[in-house]
């Protein structure tokens, strides 16, 4: 049954966490295809390739430079699409923020509805965040509130990187003109799928603060990301207005 499932994991300097995560995934979803897209420098990438080589049904895309979480996930989706048997495509972080044991309820939700994207939400009733500094919680909540007002998608957690998609949604995203490359791609994807009429749902999850390694989301990256998504939204407002003016 798990052979119809793929898991895409973007990675950057996460050797210790990735080793634990892959062990858990192969136990929870035996037979699933796992694609690690790694942007780590060569020395660390070599260690990750060694880990992947010892893990069943797992492959690595080595990019050797930090090109952004969003572009990494999309590269993994394109690779997984080559397997025509795969119907469900997960993405999740490599820093152990997401609990693989919750993946079964994602699959239950996407099959039962059925729908095209199920987002794991920290902020939906029943969701929670553990071991995370208060300032990071505040920034996350404020960002999500802003994105909700800006994009108008019925989501409580736009920036959650724990999701599962239908094949139809991934086939669309693989050919869509996605303009962002970092973590804000999560919000752009939600916006694009919503605009195209794909079915989007959420389930509550628990998100854990990292115990090893360092977060790559800096205040500067957060600001530039929000500016990027504002520009995308403005394009969708301005271009139709320009078209109407020309028609007159």
Protein Blocks (a to p, Z undefined) as FASTA:
>chain_A
ZZmpccddddehilkmmmmmmmmmmmmmghiacddddfbdfklmmmmmmmmmmpghiacd
dehiaebjklmmmmmmmmmmmpmkbmbdcdddfkopacfklmmmmmmmmmmmpccbdcdd
fkbghiacehiafklmmmmmmmmmmmmmmnopacfblmbcbdcddfklmmmmmmmccfbf
blmlmmmmmmmmmmnopacddddddddddfedjdfbdfklmmmmmmmmmmmmmmmmmmmm
mmmmmmZZ
